[in-house]
């Protein structure tokens, strides 16, 4: 890993890769929250429903890691989704303290409605990334993330 000490964020802290990433992330979050609010969801609730479609029966801890929230925040999200009838939670068959979570039919319906709203945001991002391919943008973002884990 090479380091270049010639740049200082004091020069212009809003002209950094980190700032641009945060700006893009926050703008995406605001856009998705506004769109998803129309159907009674938030971005974190949508993320949980989408993850449960991929991993039915996931635990609170698994879901928290997958959607980038703390276990405490996940607990609050799941309580809300359960009250809204979008998920069911049951004790894990081998580990009684762990709860598994699954989508209900209403949760599947909400996820289907949300998919169109989320697809619109993704399509806008892909169009804005042109002429770069979506795959190259995804790869770059993953490399940036990995560079900070090393």
Chimera marker file (.cmm) of the C-alpha trace (Angstrom):
<marker_set name="trace">
<marker id="1" x="0.000" y="0.000" z="0.000" r="1" g="1" b="0" radius="0.5"/>
<marker id="2" x="1.526" y="3.306" z="-1.006" r="1" g="1" b="0" radius="0.5"/>
<marker id="3" x="0.964" y="6.463" z="0.953" r="1" g="1" b="0" radius="0.5"/>
<marker id="4" x="1.002" y="9.948" z="-0.406" r="1" g="1" b="0" radius="0.5"/>
<marker id="5" x="1.480" y="12.502" z="2.327" r="1" g="1" b="0" radius="0.5"/>
<marker id="6" x="1.348" y="15.470" z="-0.051" r="1" g="1" b="0" radius="0.5"/>
<marker id="7" x="-2.412" y="15.964" z="0.418" r="1" g="1" b="0" radius="0.5"/>
<marker id="8" x="-3.899" y="17.357" z="3.570" r="1" g="1" b="0" radius="0.5"/>
<marker id="9" x="-7.643" y="17.413" z="4.154" r="1" g="1" b="0" radius="0.5"/>
<marker id="10" x="-7.018" y="20.846" z="5.700" r="1" g="1" b="0" radius="0.5"/>
<marker id="11" x="-6.465" y="22.088" z="2.126" r="1" g="1" b="0" radius="0.5"/>
<marker id="12" x="-10.145" y="21.516" z="1.331" r="1" g="1" b="0" radius="0.5"/>
<marker id="13" x="-11.924" y="18.949" z="3.493" r="1" g="1" b="0" radius="0.5"/>
<marker id="14" x="-14.926" y="18.870" z="1.143" r="1" g="1" b="0" radius="0.5"/>
<marker id="15" x="-12.725" y="17.862" z="-1.783" r="1" g="1" b="0" radius="0.5"/>
<marker id="16" x="-11.800" y="14.398" z="-0.539" r="1" g="1" b="0" radius="0.5"/>
<marker id="17" x="-12.771" y="10.895" z="-1.537" r="1" g="1" b="0" radius="0.5"/>
<marker id="18" x="-14.157" y="10.316" z="1.940" r="1" g="1" b="0" radius="0.5"/>
<marker id="19" x="-16.372" y="13.393" z="1.822" r="1" g="1" b="0" radius="0.5"/>
<marker id="20" x="-17.629" y="12.493" z="-1.653" r="1" g="1" b="0" radius="0.5"/>
<marker id="21" x="-18.431" y="8.941" z="-0.516" r="1" g="1" b="0" radius="0.5"/>
<marker id="22" x="-20.331" y="10.212" z="2.511" r="1" g="1" b="0" radius="0.5"/>
<marker id="23" x="-22.190" y="12.761" z="0.392" r="1" g="1" b="0" radius="0.5"/>
<marker id="24" x="-23.227" y="10.059" z="-2.092" r="1" g="1" b="0" radius="0.5"/>
<marker id="25" x="-24.256" y="7.695" z="0.700" r="1" g="1" b="0" radius="0.5"/>
<marker id="26" x="-26.292" y="10.341" z="2.513" r="1" g="1" b="0" radius="0.5"/>
<marker id="27" x="-27.955" y="11.508" z="-0.691" r="1" g="1" b="0" radius="0.5"/>
<marker id="28" x="-28.884" y="7.926" z="-1.576" r="1" g="1" b="0" radius="0.5"/>
<marker id="29" x="-30.257" y="7.370" z="1.930" r="1" g="1" b="0" radius="0.5"/>
<marker id="30" x="-32.366" y="10.540" z="1.777" r="1" g="1" b="0" radius="0.5"/>
<marker id="31" x="-33.673" y="9.659" z="-1.696" r="1" g="1" b="0" radius="0.5"/>
<marker id="32" x="-34.587" y="6.125" z="-0.649" r="1" g="1" b="0" radius="0.5"/>
<marker id="33" x="-36.167" y="7.203" z="2.642" r="1" g="1" b="0" radius="0.5"/>
<marker id="34" x="-38.341" y="9.724" z="0.793" r="1" g="1" b="0" radius="0.5"/>
<marker id="35" x="-39.422" y="7.154" z="-1.804" r="1" g="1" b="0" radius="0.5"/>
<marker id="36" x="-39.936" y="4.300" z="0.663" r="1" g="1" b="0" radius="0.5"/>
<marker id="37" x="-41.908" y="6.517" z="3.062" r="1" g="1" b="0" radius="0.5"/>
<marker id="38" x="-44.716" y="6.454" z="0.460" r="1" g="1" b="0" radius="0.5"/>
<marker id="39" x="-45.276" y="2.780" z="1.303" r="1" g="1" b="0" radius="0.5"/>
<marker id="40" x="-44.566" y="3.005" z="5.032" r="1" g="1" b="0" radius="0.5"/>
<marker id="41" x="-40.952" y="1.825" z="4.993" r="1" g="1" b="0" radius="0.5"/>
<marker id="42" x="-37.558" y="3.319" z="5.723" r="1" g="1" b="0" radius="0.5"/>
<marker id="43" x="-34.247" y="2.378" z="4.169" r="1" g="1" b="0" radius="0.5"/>
<marker id="44" x="-33.212" y="0.199" z="7.145" r="1" g="1" b="0" radius="0.5"/>
<marker id="45" x="-36.585" y="-1.584" z="7.148" r="1" g="1" b="0" radius="0.5"/>
<marker id="46" x="-36.287" y="-2.199" z="3.420" r="1" g="1" b="0" radius="0.5"/>
<marker id="47" x="-32.734" y="-3.485" z="3.871" r="1" g="1" b="0" radius="0.5"/>
<marker id="48" x="-33.925" y="-5.985" z="6.492" r="1" g="1" b="0" radius="0.5"/>
<marker id="49" x="-36.791" y="-7.212" z="4.312" r="1" g="1" b="0" radius="0.5"/>
<marker id="50" x="-34.454" y="-7.566" z="1.322" r="1" g="1" b="0" radius="0.5"/>
<marker id="51" x="-31.894" y="-9.460" z="3.414" r="1" g="1" b="0" radius="0.5"/>
<marker id="52" x="-34.569" y="-11.801" z="4.754" r="1" g="1" b="0" radius="0.5"/>
<marker id="53" x="-35.576" y="-12.637" z="1.208" r="1" g="1" b="0" radius="0.5"/>
<marker id="54" x="-31.981" y="-13.787" z="0.619" r="1" g="1" b="0" radius="0.5"/>
<marker id="55" x="-31.486" y="-15.363" z="4.042" r="1" g="1" b="0" radius="0.5"/>
<marker id="56" x="-34.792" y="-16.536" z="5.563" r="1" g="1" b="0" radius="0.5"/>
<marker id="57" x="-34.465" y="-17.335" z="9.245" r="1" g="1" b="0" radius="0.5"/>
<marker id="58" x="-31.551" y="-14.968" z="9.825" r="1" g="1" b="0" radius="0.5"/>
<marker id="59" x="-30.844" y="-13.996" z="13.416" r="1" g="1" b="0" radius="0.5"/>
<marker id="60" x="-30.824" y="-10.482" z="14.840" r="1" g="1" b="0" radius="0.5"/>
<marker id="61" x="-27.000" y="-10.449" z="14.856" r="1" g="1" b="0" radius="0.5"/>
<marker id="62" x="-26.765" y="-11.716" z="11.269" r="1" g="1" b="0" radius="0.5"/>
<marker id="63" x="-29.218" y="-9.084" z="10.091" r="1" g="1" b="0" radius="0.5"/>
<marker id="64" x="-27.431" y="-6.305" z="11.992" r="1" g="1" b="0" radius="0.5"/>
<marker id="65" x="-24.112" y="-7.177" z="10.329" r="1" g="1" b="0" radius="0.5"/>
<marker id="66" x="-25.709" y="-7.465" z="6.892" r="1" g="1" b="0" radius="0.5"/>
<marker id="67" x="-27.420" y="-4.072" z="6.977" r="1" g="1" b="0" radius="0.5"/>
<marker id="68" x="-24.729" y="-2.140" z="8.894" r="1" g="1" b="0" radius="0.5"/>
<marker id="69" x="-26.542" y="-1.364" z="12.143" r="1" g="1" b="0" radius="0.5"/>
<marker id="70" x="-25.922" y="-2.257" z="15.772" r="1" g="1" b="0" radius="0.5"/>
<marker id="71" x="-27.715" y="-5.243" z="17.317" r="1" g="1" b="0" radius="0.5"/>
<marker id="72" x="-29.682" y="-2.807" z="19.485" r="1" g="1" b="0" radius="0.5"/>
<marker id="73" x="-30.859" y="-0.855" z="16.454" r="1" g="1" b="0" radius="0.5"/>
<marker id="74" x="-31.728" y="-4.106" z="14.689" r="1" g="1" b="0" radius="0.5"/>
<marker id="75" x="-33.831" y="-5.158" z="17.659" r="1" g="1" b="0" radius="0.5"/>
<marker id="76" x="-35.847" y="-1.935" z="17.370" r="1" g="1" b="0" radius="0.5"/>
<marker id="77" x="-36.257" y="-2.365" z="13.598" r="1" g="1" b="0" radius="0.5"/>
<marker id="78" x="-37.439" y="-5.961" z="14.021" r="1" g="1" b="0" radius="0.5"/>
<marker id="79" x="-39.908" y="-5.042" z="16.755" r="1" g="1" b="0" radius="0.5"/>
<marker id="80" x="-41.404" y="-2.447" z="14.409" r="1" g="1" b="0" radius="0.5"/>
<marker id="81" x="-41.523" y="-4.824" z="11.436" r="1" g="1" b="0" radius="0.5"/>
<marker id="82" x="-43.129" y="-7.498" z="13.598" r="1" g="1" b="0" radius="0.5"/>
<marker id="83" x="-45.788" y="-5.070" z="14.899" r="1" g="1" b="0" radius="0.5"/>
<marker id="84" x="-46.519" y="-4.098" z="11.290" r="1" g="1" b="0" radius="0.5"/>
<marker id="85" x="-46.994" y="-7.763" z="10.402" r="1" g="1" b="0" radius="0.5"/>
<marker id="86" x="-44.105" y="-7.790" z="7.917" r="1" g="1" b="0" radius="0.5"/>
<marker id="87" x="-41.962" y="-10.383" z="9.731" r="1" g="1" b="0" radius="0.5"/>
<marker id="88" x="-42.380" y="-13.172" z="12.234" r="1" g="1" b="0" radius="0.5"/>
<marker id="89" x="-39.794" y="-14.135" z="14.816" r="1" g="1" b="0" radius="0.5"/>
<marker id="90" x="-39.478" y="-17.496" z="16.473" r="1" g="1" b="0" radius="0.5"/>
<marker id="91" x="-36.951" y="-19.057" z="18.838" r="1" g="1" b="0" radius="0.5"/>
<marker id="92" x="-34.070" y="-20.834" z="17.095" r="1" g="1" b="0" radius="0.5"/>
<marker id="93" x="-34.538" y="-24.636" z="17.362" r="1" g="1" b="0" radius="0.5"/>
<marker id="94" x="-31.079" y="-25.260" z="18.891" r="1" g="1" b="0" radius="0.5"/>
<marker id="95" x="-30.328" y="-21.915" z="20.533" r="1" g="1" b="0" radius="0.5"/>
<marker id="96" x="-33.374" y="-20.769" z="22.483" r="1" g="1" b="0" radius="0.5"/>
<marker id="97" x="-32.043" y="-17.254" z="23.155" r="1" g="1" b="0" radius="0.5"/>
<marker id="98" x="-31.580" y="-16.608" z="19.437" r="1" g="1" b="0" radius="0.5"/>
<marker id="99" x="-34.633" y="-15.597" z="17.424" r="1" g="1" b="0" radius="0.5"/>
<marker id="100" x="-34.952" y="-16.362" z="13.743" r="1" g="1" b="0" radius="0.5"/>
<marker id="101" x="-36.832" y="-13.968" z="11.505" r="1" g="1" b="0" radius="0.5"/>
<marker id="102" x="-38.813" y="-14.602" z="8.343" r="1" g="1" b="0" radius="0.5"/>
<marker id="103" x="-40.912" y="-12.539" z="5.974" r="1" g="1" b="0" radius="0.5"/>
<marker id="104" x="-44.679" y="-12.799" z="6.219" r="1" g="1" b="0" radius="0.5"/>
<marker id="105" x="-46.845" y="-12.628" z="3.087" r="1" g="1" b="0" radius="0.5"/>
<marker id="106" x="-47.391" y="-8.934" z="3.899" r="1" g="1" b="0" radius="0.5"/>
<marker id="107" x="-43.614" y="-8.510" z="4.164" r="1" g="1" b="0" radius="0.5"/>
<marker id="108" x="-43.168" y="-10.092" z="0.733" r="1" g="1" b="0" radius="0.5"/>
<marker id="109" x="-45.789" y="-7.718" z="-0.693" r="1" g="1" b="0" radius="0.5"/>
<marker id="110" x="-44.087" y="-4.691" z="0.893" r="1" g="1" b="0" radius="0.5"/>
<marker id="111" x="-40.737" y="-5.835" z="-0.479" r="1" g="1" b="0" radius="0.5"/>
<marker id="112" x="-42.182" y="-6.181" z="-3.982" r="1" g="1" b="0" radius="0.5"/>
<marker id="113" x="-43.583" y="-2.636" z="-3.803" r="1" g="1" b="0" radius="0.5"/>
<marker id="114" x="-40.282" y="-1.312" z="-2.478" r="1" g="1" b="0" radius="0.5"/>
<marker id="115" x="-38.272" y="-3.031" z="-5.208" r="1" g="1" b="0" radius="0.5"/>
<marker id="116" x="-39.560" y="-0.650" z="-7.886" r="1" g="1" b="0" radius="0.5"/>
<marker id="117" x="-38.679" y="2.396" z="-5.780" r="1" g="1" b="0" radius="0.5"/>
<marker id="118" x="-35.205" y="1.071" z="-5.059" r="1" g="1" b="0" radius="0.5"/>
<marker id="119" x="-34.699" y="0.091" z="-8.707" r="1" g="1" b="0" radius="0.5"/>
<marker id="120" x="-35.352" y="3.707" z="-9.667" r="1" g="1" b="0" radius="0.5"/>
<marker id="121" x="-32.541" y="4.876" z="-7.371" r="1" g="1" b="0" radius="0.5"/>
<marker id="122" x="-30.193" y="2.183" z="-8.703" r="1" g="1" b="0" radius="0.5"/>
<marker id="123" x="-31.011" y="3.103" z="-12.306" r="1" g="1" b="0" radius="0.5"/>
<marker id="124" x="-30.260" y="6.764" z="-11.577" r="1" g="1" b="0" radius="0.5"/>
<marker id="125" x="-26.900" y="5.828" z="-10.058" r="1" g="1" b="0" radius="0.5"/>
<marker id="126" x="-26.011" y="3.624" z="-13.014" r="1" g="1" b="0" radius="0.5"/>
<marker id="127" x="-26.908" y="6.379" z="-15.476" r="1" g="1" b="0" radius="0.5"/>
<marker id="128" x="-24.857" y="8.938" z="-13.532" r="1" g="1" b="0" radius="0.5"/>
<marker id="129" x="-21.848" y="6.586" z="-13.525" r="1" g="1" b="0" radius="0.5"/>
<marker id="130" x="-21.709" y="6.393" z="-17.331" r="1" g="1" b="0" radius="0.5"/>
<marker id="131" x="-19.484" y="5.949" z="-19.253" r="1" g="1" b="0" radius="0.5"/>
<marker id="132" x="-18.125" y="3.683" z="-16.509" r="1" g="1" b="0" radius="0.5"/>
<marker id="133" x="-19.744" y="0.295" z="-16.257" r="1" g="1" b="0" radius="0.5"/>
<marker id="134" x="-21.691" y="-0.428" z="-13.062" r="1" g="1" b="0" radius="0.5"/>
<marker id="135" x="-19.326" y="-3.342" z="-12.439" r="1" g="1" b="0" radius="0.5"/>
<marker id="136" x="-16.255" y="-1.092" z="-12.531" r="1" g="1" b="0" radius="0.5"/>
<marker id="137" x="-17.866" y="1.416" z="-10.139" r="1" g="1" b="0" radius="0.5"/>
<marker id="138" x="-18.840" y="-1.387" z="-7.752" r="1" g="1" b="0" radius="0.5"/>
<marker id="139" x="-15.315" y="-2.818" z="-7.914" r="1" g="1" b="0" radius="0.5"/>
<marker id="140" x="-13.767" y="0.589" z="-7.213" r="1" g="1" b="0" radius="0.5"/>
<marker id="141" x="-16.014" y="1.184" z="-4.212" r="1" g="1" b="0" radius="0.5"/>
<marker id="142" x="-15.216" y="-2.271" z="-2.840" r="1" g="1" b="0" radius="0.5"/>
<marker id="143" x="-11.482" y="-1.604" z="-3.287" r="1" g="1" b="0" radius="0.5"/>
<marker id="144" x="-11.808" y="1.686" z="-1.424" r="1" g="1" b="0" radius="0.5"/>
<marker id="145" x="-13.589" y="-0.085" z="1.407" r="1" g="1" b="0" radius="0.5"/>
<marker id="146" x="-11.018" y="-2.874" z="1.522" r="1" g="1" b="0" radius="0.5"/>
<marker id="147" x="-8.142" y="-0.361" z="1.620" r="1" g="1" b="0" radius="0.5"/>
<marker id="148" x="-9.391" y="0.937" z="4.956" r="1" g="1" b="0" radius="0.5"/>
<marker id="149" x="-9.702" y="-2.556" z="6.444" r="1" g="1" b="0" radius="0.5"/>
<marker id="150" x="-6.020" y="-3.368" z="5.805" r="1" g="1" b="0" radius="0.5"/>
<link id1="1" id2="2" r="1" g="1" b="0" radius="0.2"/>
<link id1="2" id2="3" r="1" g="1" b="0" radius="0.2"/>
<link id1="3" id2="4" r="1" g="1" b="0" radius="0.2"/>
<link id1="4" id2="5" r="1" g="1" b="0" radius="0.2"/>
<link id1="5" id2="6" r="1" g="1" b="0" radius="0.2"/>
<link id1="6" id2="7" r="1" g="1" b="0" radius="0.2"/>
<link id1="7" id2="8" r="1" g="1" b="0" radius="0.2"/>
<link id1="8" id2="9" r="1" g="1" b="0" radius="0.2"/>
<link id1="9" id2="10" r="1" g="1" b="0" radius="0.2"/>
<link id1="10" id2="11" r="1" g="1" b="0" radius="0.2"/>
<link id1="11" id2="12" r="1" g="1" b="0" radius="0.2"/>
<link id1="12" id2="13" r="1" g="1" b="0" radius="0.2"/>
<link id1="13" id2="14" r="1" g="1" b="0" radius="0.2"/>
<link id1="14" id2="15" r="1" g="1" b="0" radius="0.2"/>
<link id1="15" id2="16" r="1" g="1" b="0" radius="0.2"/>
<link id1="16" id2="17" r="1" g="1" b="0" radius="0.2"/>
<link id1="17" id2="18" r="1" g="1" b="0" radius="0.2"/>
<link id1="18" id2="19" r="1" g="1" b="0" radius="0.2"/>
<link id1="19" id2="20" r="1" g="1" b="0" radius="0.2"/>
<link id1="20" id2="21" r="1" g="1" b="0" radius="0.2"/>
<link id1="21" id2="22" r="1" g="1" b="0" radius="0.2"/>
<link id1="22" id2="23" r="1" g="1" b="0" radius="0.2"/>
<link id1="23" id2="24" r="1" g="1" b="0" radius="0.2"/>
<link id1="24" id2="25" r="1" g="1" b="0" radius="0.2"/>
<link id1="25" id2="26" r="1" g="1" b="0" radius="0.2"/>
<link id1="26" id2="27" r="1" g="1" b="0" radius="0.2"/>
<link id1="27" id2="28" r="1" g="1" b="0" radius="0.2"/>
<link id1="28" id2="29" r="1" g="1" b="0" radius="0.2"/>
<link id1="29" id2="30" r="1" g="1" b="0" radius="0.2"/>
<link id1="30" id2="31" r="1" g="1" b="0" radius="0.2"/>
<link id1="31" id2="32" r="1" g="1" b="0" radius="0.2"/>
<link id1="32" id2="33" r="1" g="1" b="0" radius="0.2"/>
<link id1="33" id2="34" r="1" g="1" b="0" radius="0.2"/>
<link id1="34" id2="35" r="1" g="1" b="0" radius="0.2"/>
<link id1="35" id2="36" r="1" g="1" b="0" radius="0.2"/>
<link id1="36" id2="37" r="1" g="1" b="0" radius="0.2"/>
<link id1="37" id2="38" r="1" g="1" b="0" radius="0.2"/>
<link id1="38" id2="39" r="1" g="1" b="0" radius="0.2"/>
<link id1="39" id2="40" r="1" g="1" b="0" radius="0.2"/>
<link id1="40" id2="41" r="1" g="1" b="0" radius="0.2"/>
<link id1="41" id2="42" r="1" g="1" b="0" radius="0.2"/>
<link id1="42" id2="43" r="1" g="1" b="0" radius="0.2"/>
<link id1="43" id2="44" r="1" g="1" b="0" radius="0.2"/>
<link id1="44" id2="45" r="1" g="1" b="0" radius="0.2"/>
<link id1="45" id2="46" r="1" g="1" b="0" radius="0.2"/>
<link id1="46" id2="47" r="1" g="1" b="0" radius="0.2"/>
<link id1="47" id2="48" r="1" g="1" b="0" radius="0.2"/>
<link id1="48" id2="49" r="1" g="1" b="0" radius="0.2"/>
<link id1="49" id2="50" r="1" g="1" b="0" radius="0.2"/>
<link id1="50" id2="51" r="1" g="1" b="0" radius="0.2"/>
<link id1="51" id2="52" r="1" g="1" b="0" radius="0.2"/>
<link id1="52" id2="53" r="1" g="1" b="0" radius="0.2"/>
<link id1="53" id2="54" r="1" g="1" b="0" radius="0.2"/>
<link id1="54" id2="55" r="1" g="1" b="0" radius="0.2"/>
<link id1="55" id2="56" r="1" g="1" b="0" radius="0.2"/>
<link id1="56" id2="57" r="1" g="1" b="0" radius="0.2"/>
<link id1="57" id2="58" r="1" g="1" b="0" radius="0.2"/>
<link id1="58" id2="59" r="1" g="1" b="0" radius="0.2"/>
<link id1="59" id2="60" r="1" g="1" b="0" radius="0.2"/>
<link id1="60" id2="61" r="1" g="1" b="0" radius="0.2"/>
<link id1="61" id2="62" r="1" g="1" b="0" radius="0.2"/>
<link id1="62" id2="63" r="1" g="1" b="0" radius="0.2"/>
<link id1="63" id2="64" r="1" g="1" b="0" radius="0.2"/>
<link id1="64" id2="65" r="1" g="1" b="0" radius="0.2"/>
<link id1="65" id2="66" r="1" g="1" b="0" radius="0.2"/>
<link id1="66" id2="67" r="1" g="1" b="0" radius="0.2"/>
<link id1="67" id2="68" r="1" g="1" b="0" radius="0.2"/>
<link id1="68" id2="69" r="1" g="1" b="0" radius="0.2"/>
<link id1="69" id2="70" r="1" g="1" b="0" radius="0.2"/>
<link id1="70" id2="71" r="1" g="1" b="0" radius="0.2"/>
<link id1="71" id2="72" r="1" g="1" b="0" radius="0.2"/>
<link id1="72" id2="73" r="1" g="1" b="0" radius="0.2"/>
<link id1="73" id2="74" r="1" g="1" b="0" radius="0.2"/>
<link id1="74" id2="75" r="1" g="1" b="0" radius="0.2"/>
<link id1="75" id2="76" r="1" g="1" b="0" radius="0.2"/>
<link id1="76" id2="77" r="1" g="1" b="0" radius="0.2"/>
<link id1="77" id2="78" r="1" g="1" b="0" radius="0.2"/>
<link id1="78" id2="79" r="1" g="1" b="0" radius="0.2"/>
<link id1="79" id2="80" r="1" g="1" b="0" radius="0.2"/>
<link id1="80" id2="81" r="1" g="1" b="0" radius="0.2"/>
<link id1="81" id2="82" r="1" g="1" b="0" radius="0.2"/>
<link id1="82" id2="83" r="1" g="1" b="0" radius="0.2"/>
<link id1="83" id2="84" r="1" g="1" b="0" radius="0.2"/>
<link id1="84" id2="85" r="1" g="1" b="0" radius="0.2"/>
<link id1="85" id2="86" r="1" g="1" b="0" radius="0.2"/>
<link id1="86" id2="87" r="1" g="1" b="0" radius="0.2"/>
<link id1="87" id2="88" r="1" g="1" b="0" radius="0.2"/>
<link id1="88" id2="89" r="1" g="1" b="0" radius="0.2"/>
<link id1="89" id2="90" r="1" g="1" b="0" radius="0.2"/>
<link id1="90" id2="91" r="1" g="1" b="0" radius="0.2"/>
<link id1="91" id2="92" r="1" g="1" b="0" radius="0.2"/>
<link id1="92" id2="93" r="1" g="1" b="0" radius="0.2"/>
<link id1="93" id2="94" r="1" g="1" b="0" radius="0.2"/>
<link id1="94" id2="95" r="1" g="1" b="0" radius="0.2"/>
<link id1="95" id2="96" r="1" g="1" b="0" radius="0.2"/>
<link id1="96" id2="97" r="1" g="1" b="0" radius="0.2"/>
<link id1="97" id2="98" r="1" g="1" b="0" radius="0.2"/>
<link id1="98" id2="99" r="1" g="1" b="0" radius="0.2"/>
<link id1="99" id2="100" r="1" g="1" b="0" radius="0.2"/>
<link id1="100" id2="101" r="1" g="1" b="0" radius="0.2"/>
<link id1="101" id2="102" r="1" g="1" b="0" radius="0.2"/>
<link id1="102" id2="103" r="1" g="1" b="0" radius="0.2"/>
<link id1="103" id2="104" r="1" g="1" b="0" radius="0.2"/>
<link id1="104" id2="105" r="1" g="1" b="0" radius="0.2"/>
<link id1="105" id2="106" r="1" g="1" b="0" radius="0.2"/>
<link id1="106" id2="107" r="1" g="1" b="0" radius="0.2"/>
<link id1="107" id2="108" r="1" g="1" b="0" radius="0.2"/>
<link id1="108" id2="109" r="1" g="1" b="0" radius="0.2"/>
<link id1="109" id2="110" r="1" g="1" b="0" radius="0.2"/>
<link id1="110" id2="111" r="1" g="1" b="0" radius="0.2"/>
<link id1="111" id2="112" r="1" g="1" b="0" radius="0.2"/>
<link id1="112" id2="113" r="1" g="1" b="0" radius="0.2"/>
<link id1="113" id2="114" r="1" g="1" b="0" radius="0.2"/>
<link id1="114" id2="115" r="1" g="1" b="0" radius="0.2"/>
<link id1="115" id2="116" r="1" g="1" b="0" radius="0.2"/>
<link id1="116" id2="117" r="1" g="1" b="0" radius="0.2"/>
<link id1="117" id2="118" r="1" g="1" b="0" radius="0.2"/>
<link id1="118" id2="119" r="1" g="1" b="0" radius="0.2"/>
<link id1="119" id2="120" r="1" g="1" b="0" radius="0.2"/>
<link id1="120" id2="121" r="1" g="1" b="0" radius="0.2"/>
<link id1="121" id2="122" r="1" g="1" b="0" radius="0.2"/>
<link id1="122" id2="123" r="1" g="1" b="0" radius="0.2"/>
<link id1="123" id2="124" r="1" g="1" b="0" radius="0.2"/>
<link id1="124" id2="125" r="1" g="1" b="0" radius="0.2"/>
<link id1="125" id2="126" r="1" g="1" b="0" radius="0.2"/>
<link id1="126" id2="127" r="1" g="1" b="0" radius="0.2"/>
<link id1="127" id2="128" r="1" g="1" b="0" radius="0.2"/>
<link id1="128" id2="129" r="1" g="1" b="0" radius="0.2"/>
<link id1="129" id2="130" r="1" g="1" b="0" radius="0.2"/>
<link id1="130" id2="131" r="1" g="1" b="0" radius="0.2"/>
<link id1="131" id2="132" r="1" g="1" b="0" radius="0.2"/>
<link id1="132" id2="133" r="1" g="1" b="0" radius="0.2"/>
<link id1="133" id2="134" r="1" g="1" b="0" radius="0.2"/>
<link id1="134" id2="135" r="1" g="1" b="0" radius="0.2"/>
<link id1="135" id2="136" r="1" g="1" b="0" radius="0.2"/>
<link id1="136" id2="137" r="1" g="1" b="0" radius="0.2"/>
<link id1="137" id2="138" r="1" g="1" b="0" radius="0.2"/>
<link id1="138" id2="139" r="1" g="1" b="0" radius="0.2"/>
<link id1="139" id2="140" r="1" g="1" b="0" radius="0.2"/>
<link id1="140" id2="141" r="1" g="1" b="0" radius="0.2"/>
<link id1="141" id2="142" r="1" g="1" b="0" radius="0.2"/>
<link id1="142" id2="143" r="1" g="1" b="0" radius="0.2"/>
<link id1="143" id2="144" r="1" g="1" b="0" radius="0.2"/>
<link id1="144" id2="145" r="1" g="1" b="0" radius="0.2"/>
<link id1="145" id2="146" r="1" g="1" b="0" radius="0.2"/>
<link id1="146" id2="147" r="1" g="1" b="0" radius="0.2"/>
<link id1="147" id2="148" r="1" g="1" b="0" radius="0.2"/>
<link id1="148" id2="149" r="1" g="1" b="0" radius="0.2"/>
<link id1="149" id2="150" r="1" g="1" b="0" radius="0.2"/>
</marker_set>
